[in-house]
Amino acid sequence: MKTNSSLTDTDLCVMCGMCLPQCPTYQLYQCETESPRGRLALMQAINQQRIEASAVTLLHIDHCLGCLNCETICPSRVPYGQLLDEFRDQFSSSIDKPLVSRQILAQSIKPNGLEKLASLADMPVLKQLNAFFKTVPQSHVEQLSANGPSELKNFYPSSTPSRGQVSLFTGCSGKATDLATIKDASVLLNRLGFDVSIAEQEYCCGAMHQHNGQQEMAQWLLEKNKAQFNELGSAAILFFSPACGASLELLTDIRIQDIRLFILNELQQHPLPFSTTNQPVALHESCSHRNMLKLKSLNTDLLKYIPGIQILESDQPYLCCGAGGLQSVNYPLQAHSILQQKLRSFDLLNTRVLLSDNIGCSLHIKSAISAYNPDIEILHPVSFLARQLVKLN
């Protein structure tokens, strides 16, 4: 366990309590120590050695999902996410985590490491992996079906005169859990005139390590990605997950952009034809999208290119789904309870599609959504856009 912490910014909290209604764990437990201000008070007391860093105390802090709803409402601008990461970095060795969580963190530092781990998901000792890896849906875009449902090429040439090359960052889990979205995105980008490259081996963005007490490893992964991005020579590096993007955007000297924003900007200048949809679609926006990237209208701005679209939104859009990166693995009962509240906030009986912009949220939602609508499927907004794309003759 590290000492000599730098958690001095805990003093910024004035204990006003405005964060309490926004905090999913406080709403679940109705306990002060499960709120942002309660956790800040615990961090401060431990840092000043006024109380012991006991297992019970650390558990209250570690329950936090890192949704950062509290930061958006805080009048004192407390950098809560940074403080939480610093605290976990100093006390991570004192917090026990499940074997599966440790395996995911260890494997994800290897190139394509989670692809190999996904193949072990049916082993009894690792059965909780089934909560993390779900059956990968096949692409809805027939143009890419020639290679088979599970194959992914490293290069997809533009179907029109090329206007440049972009690279897709699939991260540590994309190829194992979200192959359809990668393929669908490639089709859209090809139609917009871009060659698409995908690195044969990719590293984790480091977000999971950053938020699970491994800041040095997170920085190492960021540097590995930076070196690889420089070698690719693409006009832009496009990411799918807002959680990944929040980490990758620290590399300010490289053009790194959310794939939804890139496609939206291109559609504004080079419109593509999309077919009309007659059914409403539900939209779940991740906390990393809302509170880290702060691209508040991006999903709806992009989806409006589909004629006739009707978007069903949650009546509690700020509410976290409970995934919280690895928190659905670390604290599954907590994650499930919060997810139930989130799913109840949608009118899911009137749709067969739920759009989710973050793969972690999508995997977590899949674990329970059938109880609300057994016919519903979960897609990334980019995949739904590709499904509605009018095919070339």
Legacy VTK file of the C-alpha trace (Angstrom):
# vtk DataFile Version 3.0
C-alpha trace
ASCII
DATASET POLYDATA
POINTS 393 float
0.000 0.000 0.000
1.300 3.418 -0.988
1.446 6.359 1.413
2.015 10.121 1.246
-1.117 10.678 -0.791
-1.910 13.864 -2.696
-5.624 13.872 -1.892
-5.650 17.501 -0.774
-8.499 18.437 -3.136
-10.913 16.562 -0.884
-10.922 19.875 1.057
-12.863 21.476 -1.805
-16.054 19.628 -0.893
-18.366 21.879 1.148
-20.734 18.994 2.000
-23.715 20.725 0.367
-25.323 17.408 -0.598
-26.315 18.388 -4.138
-24.596 15.232 -5.378
-26.749 12.853 -3.370
-29.797 12.668 -5.693
-27.450 12.154 -8.661
-25.513 9.243 -7.156
-26.727 5.739 -8.105
-25.126 3.992 -5.136
-26.545 6.505 -2.655
-29.986 5.974 -4.175
-29.515 2.218 -3.837
-28.096 2.028 -0.303
-29.501 5.260 1.187
-26.287 5.523 3.187
-24.055 8.594 3.561
-20.868 6.587 3.128
-22.176 5.420 -0.275
-22.449 9.004 -1.542
-19.786 11.209 -3.167
-19.477 13.544 -0.187
-19.392 10.591 2.200
-16.632 8.948 0.210
-14.666 12.194 0.088
-14.952 12.456 3.856
-13.673 8.881 4.213
-10.769 9.535 1.824
-9.834 12.665 3.734
-10.003 10.949 7.115
-7.886 8.023 5.910
-5.430 10.368 4.248
-5.035 12.321 7.489
-4.788 9.048 9.444
-7.815 9.911 11.572
-9.415 6.560 10.783
-8.019 3.209 9.707
-8.251 2.039 6.098
-10.273 -1.006 7.097
-11.866 -3.435 4.655
-15.343 -2.072 5.441
-14.292 1.548 4.899
-12.502 0.780 1.649
-15.512 -1.181 0.401
-17.726 1.917 0.649
-15.299 3.830 -1.554
-14.778 0.971 -3.977
-18.511 0.566 -4.570
-18.400 3.826 -6.540
-19.221 3.341 -10.234
-17.228 6.372 -11.367
-20.214 7.697 -13.331
-19.211 11.293 -12.411
-22.787 12.533 -12.143
-21.567 14.280 -9.003
-18.991 16.299 -10.943
-21.640 17.670 -13.290
-23.696 19.075 -10.400
-20.929 20.066 -7.956
-20.866 23.851 -7.273
-17.327 23.593 -5.859
-15.953 21.767 -8.927
-14.452 18.974 -6.863
-12.383 16.741 -9.225
-14.069 13.663 -7.822
-13.025 11.244 -10.578
-9.366 12.175 -10.245
-9.514 11.846 -6.455
-11.195 8.446 -6.712
-8.521 7.185 -9.121
-5.721 8.502 -6.889
-7.213 6.879 -3.813
-7.705 3.532 -5.508
-4.150 3.678 -6.810
-2.846 4.067 -3.274
-5.055 1.449 -1.642
-5.727 -1.051 -4.431
-3.647 -3.772 -2.758
-5.963 -3.600 0.253
-9.151 -4.203 -1.760
-9.903 -7.807 -2.722
-11.290 -8.300 -6.231
-12.781 -11.410 -7.864
-10.526 -13.720 -9.865
-12.315 -12.814 -13.096
-11.697 -9.108 -12.552
-8.005 -9.736 -11.926
-7.806 -11.943 -15.009
-9.420 -9.283 -17.217
-6.978 -6.624 -16.015
-4.003 -8.945 -16.483
-5.021 -10.202 -19.924
-5.990 -6.805 -21.303
-2.417 -5.509 -21.108
-1.457 -8.061 -23.768
-2.140 -7.416 -27.458
-5.633 -8.755 -28.197
-5.514 -10.305 -24.734
-9.249 -10.383 -24.096
-9.887 -12.317 -27.303
-7.988 -15.217 -25.758
-9.742 -14.803 -22.420
-13.154 -14.826 -24.110
-12.468 -18.363 -25.338
-12.306 -19.506 -21.698
-15.682 -18.038 -20.715
-17.341 -21.469 -20.456
-14.845 -22.848 -17.936
-16.638 -23.403 -14.587
-13.970 -21.581 -12.573
-14.420 -18.523 -14.805
-18.173 -18.757 -15.297
-18.591 -15.095 -14.316
-16.923 -14.230 -17.629
-20.344 -14.905 -19.134
-21.439 -11.630 -17.558
-18.668 -9.871 -19.446
-18.486 -11.710 -22.783
-21.729 -12.299 -24.628
-22.379 -13.952 -27.964
-21.083 -11.607 -30.630
-23.916 -10.600 -32.986
-23.299 -10.916 -36.679
-23.019 -7.815 -38.793
-26.190 -6.566 -40.400
-24.212 -5.446 -43.420
-24.150 -8.108 -46.135
-21.214 -6.567 -47.990
-18.832 -7.938 -45.361
-20.311 -11.399 -44.948
-17.996 -13.010 -47.514
-15.241 -13.446 -44.941
-17.486 -15.278 -42.522
-19.131 -13.972 -39.343
-16.064 -14.059 -37.109
-13.312 -12.882 -39.431
-12.031 -9.341 -39.516
-9.750 -7.930 -42.159
-7.046 -5.398 -41.401
-7.954 -3.178 -44.343
-11.234 -2.212 -45.987
-10.799 -0.081 -49.130
-13.230 2.713 -49.929
-16.108 1.808 -52.246
-15.772 5.249 -53.847
-12.673 7.264 -54.837
-10.643 7.410 -51.633
-10.556 10.634 -49.653
-8.043 9.342 -47.126
-7.448 6.637 -44.556
-8.727 6.318 -41.003
-7.919 3.693 -38.373
-10.396 2.066 -36.015
-9.391 1.611 -32.389
-11.140 -1.565 -31.277
-9.392 -1.681 -27.911
-8.939 -4.769 -25.786
-12.504 -6.087 -26.077
-13.949 -4.843 -29.381
-12.877 -7.790 -31.528
-14.112 -10.246 -28.892
-17.417 -8.610 -28.024
-18.466 -6.112 -30.706
-17.386 -7.427 -34.092
-20.638 -6.372 -35.772
-20.144 -2.708 -34.909
-16.579 -2.720 -36.252
-17.731 -4.192 -39.563
-20.756 -1.909 -39.839
-18.612 1.139 -39.153
-16.200 0.086 -41.889
-19.030 -0.040 -44.427
-20.243 3.438 -43.490
-16.745 4.882 -43.674
-16.086 3.180 -47.021
-19.278 4.694 -48.436
-18.138 8.082 -47.174
-14.928 7.649 -49.158
-12.446 6.476 -46.521
-10.128 3.507 -46.515
-10.308 1.791 -43.131
-7.389 0.128 -41.372
-7.556 -1.993 -38.230
-4.378 -2.939 -36.412
-3.801 -6.683 -36.219
-2.871 -6.367 -32.552
-4.300 -3.699 -30.282
-3.738 -2.737 -26.674
-6.239 -1.746 -24.029
-6.768 2.010 -23.754
-5.912 1.802 -20.040
-9.246 3.040 -18.693
-9.955 -0.140 -16.719
-6.534 0.048 -15.095
-6.846 3.784 -14.414
-10.075 3.231 -12.516
-8.952 0.077 -10.707
-5.862 1.295 -8.899
-3.248 0.719 -11.598
-2.353 4.209 -12.791
1.212 3.323 -13.808
-0.076 0.510 -16.016
-2.693 2.844 -17.495
0.050 5.302 -18.450
2.159 2.490 -19.935
-0.759 1.373 -22.101
-1.366 4.935 -23.228
2.251 5.187 -24.368
2.014 1.842 -26.190
-1.042 3.072 -28.042
0.627 6.378 -28.871
3.558 4.578 -30.481
1.229 2.380 -32.503
-0.942 5.310 -33.624
2.150 7.145 -34.868
3.111 4.117 -36.958
-0.333 3.832 -38.580
-0.061 7.148 -40.424
-3.849 7.573 -40.676
-5.683 10.871 -40.893
-7.607 10.019 -37.716
-7.882 7.335 -35.045
-11.565 6.601 -34.382
-12.786 4.994 -31.160
-16.131 3.331 -30.426
-16.348 3.454 -26.635
-16.625 6.831 -24.865
-14.809 5.292 -21.900
-11.843 4.489 -24.156
-12.068 7.920 -25.731
-11.837 9.714 -22.403
-8.451 8.030 -21.890
-7.162 8.255 -25.462
-7.956 11.954 -25.767
-5.109 12.603 -23.329
-2.887 12.084 -26.402
-3.415 15.637 -27.602
-0.815 15.502 -30.378
-2.718 12.804 -32.304
-6.099 13.232 -33.997
-8.318 10.926 -31.973
-12.071 11.232 -32.379
-15.307 9.510 -31.486
-16.420 7.542 -34.538
-19.960 8.896 -34.177
-18.704 12.477 -34.302
-16.476 11.736 -37.302
-19.346 10.143 -39.240
-21.724 12.972 -38.276
-19.294 15.629 -39.525
-18.812 13.726 -42.787
-22.547 13.230 -43.324
-23.069 16.963 -42.966
-20.781 17.497 -45.954
-21.352 14.256 -47.885
-24.898 12.982 -47.174
-25.730 9.310 -47.686
-29.201 7.851 -48.342
-30.852 6.050 -45.423
-34.102 4.113 -45.467
-37.068 5.104 -43.337
-37.684 3.311 -40.054
-41.229 2.866 -38.815
-40.517 1.592 -35.320
-39.282 3.614 -32.346
-35.850 2.848 -30.911
-34.747 3.223 -27.294
-31.528 5.117 -26.600
-29.226 4.493 -23.641
-26.410 7.005 -23.296
-23.442 5.952 -21.187
-22.110 7.991 -18.282
-18.758 8.236 -20.063
-20.558 9.761 -23.054
-22.542 12.232 -20.946
-20.037 13.130 -18.235
-16.561 12.534 -19.705
-16.817 13.317 -23.414
-19.715 15.751 -22.825
-21.048 15.241 -26.369
-24.601 15.691 -25.162
-26.566 15.723 -28.440
-24.255 13.556 -30.536
-26.352 10.386 -30.592
-29.582 12.158 -31.477
-27.878 14.417 -34.051
-26.478 11.337 -35.793
-29.666 9.288 -35.661
-31.734 12.126 -37.151
-30.209 11.241 -40.523
-32.556 8.236 -40.518
-35.965 9.327 -41.884
-38.911 8.755 -39.586
-36.856 7.833 -36.547
-38.547 8.096 -33.176
-36.237 7.922 -30.175
-37.445 6.633 -26.814
-35.323 8.079 -24.026
-35.070 7.147 -20.375
-37.096 9.241 -17.944
-33.906 9.212 -15.826
-31.222 9.816 -18.487
-28.556 10.655 -15.898
-28.959 7.313 -14.117
-26.022 4.921 -14.527
-26.831 1.414 -15.764
-24.562 -0.059 -13.089
-21.857 -1.464 -15.365
-19.134 0.961 -14.268
-16.338 -0.702 -16.254
-15.492 -3.767 -14.168
-17.944 -2.953 -11.389
-20.535 -5.358 -12.812
-17.932 -8.087 -12.273
-16.629 -6.776 -8.945
-20.069 -6.154 -7.405
-22.664 -8.017 -9.495
-25.577 -7.697 -7.045
-25.116 -3.937 -6.847
-24.793 -3.685 -10.622
-27.921 -5.776 -11.187
-30.017 -3.694 -8.776
-29.012 -0.423 -10.425
-29.612 -1.894 -13.883
-33.149 -2.891 -12.940
-33.923 0.702 -12.036
-32.424 1.909 -15.316
-34.384 -0.549 -17.452
-37.617 0.403 -15.703
-37.029 3.989 -16.803
-37.559 3.012 -20.475
-40.748 2.124 -22.334
-39.265 -1.079 -23.730
-42.555 -2.722 -24.688
-42.895 -0.485 -27.746
-39.542 -1.153 -29.378
-37.383 -4.027 -30.567
-34.129 -2.064 -30.577
-32.144 -0.443 -27.787
-29.145 1.628 -28.851
-26.175 1.853 -26.495
-23.003 3.834 -27.217
-20.676 1.936 -24.845
-19.787 -1.747 -25.127
-19.516 -2.138 -21.335
-23.073 -0.870 -20.893
-24.293 -3.035 -23.780
-22.874 -6.242 -22.328
-24.302 -5.442 -18.917
-27.751 -4.546 -20.267
-27.885 -7.805 -22.250
-27.719 -9.711 -18.978
-31.191 -8.577 -17.894
-33.122 -6.932 -20.714
-34.954 -10.068 -21.854
-37.133 -9.848 -18.738
-38.518 -6.546 -20.045
-38.751 -7.457 -23.726
-37.474 -10.840 -24.982
-37.473 -9.641 -28.602
-35.237 -6.628 -28.090
-31.731 -6.395 -29.540
-28.946 -4.056 -28.473
-26.965 -2.174 -31.098
-24.385 0.573 -31.228
-25.820 3.713 -32.903
-23.322 3.245 -35.742
-24.637 -0.278 -36.402
-28.224 0.949 -36.544
-27.179 3.667 -38.963
-25.447 1.048 -41.145
-28.571 -1.137 -41.068
-30.603 1.736 -42.531
-28.028 2.613 -45.186
-29.487 2.263 -48.684
-27.371 -0.281 -50.539
-25.587 0.504 -53.763
-27.037 -1.100 -56.919
LINES 1 394
393 0 1 2 3 4 5 6 7 8 9 10 11 12 13 14 15 16 17 18 19 20 21 22 23 24 25 26 27 28 29 30 31 32 33 34 35 36 37 38 39 40 41 42 43 44 45 46 47 48 49 50 51 52 53 54 55 56 57 58 59 60 61 62 63 64 65 66 67 68 69 70 71 72 73 74 75 76 77 78 79 80 81 82 83 84 85 86 87 88 89 90 91 92 93 94 95 96 97 98 99 100 101 102 103 104 105 106 107 108 109 110 111 112 113 114 115 116 117 118 119 120 121 122 123 124 125 126 127 128 129 130 131 132 133 134 135 136 137 138 139 140 141 142 143 144 145 146 147 148 149 150 151 152 153 154 155 156 157 158 159 160 161 162 163 164 165 166 167 168 169 170 171 172 173 174 175 176 177 178 179 180 181 182 183 184 185 186 187 188 189 190 191 192 193 194 195 196 197 198 199 200 201 202 203 204 205 206 207 208 209 210 211 212 213 214 215 216 217 218 219 220 221 222 223 224 225 226 227 228 229 230 231 232 233 234 235 236 237 238 239 240 241 242 243 244 245 246 247 248 249 250 251 252 253 254 255 256 257 258 259 260 261 262 263 264 265 266 267 268 269 270 271 272 273 274 275 276 277 278 279 280 281 282 283 284 285 286 287 288 289 290 291 292 293 294 295 296 297 298 299 300 301 302 303 304 305 306 307 308 309 310 311 312 313 314 315 316 317 318 319 320 321 322 323 324 325 326 327 328 329 330 331 332 333 334 335 336 337 338 339 340 341 342 343 344 345 346 347 348 349 350 351 352 353 354 355 356 357 358 359 360 361 362 363 364 365 366 367 368 369 370 371 372 373 374 375 376 377 378 379 380 381 382 383 384 385 386 387 388 389 390 391 392
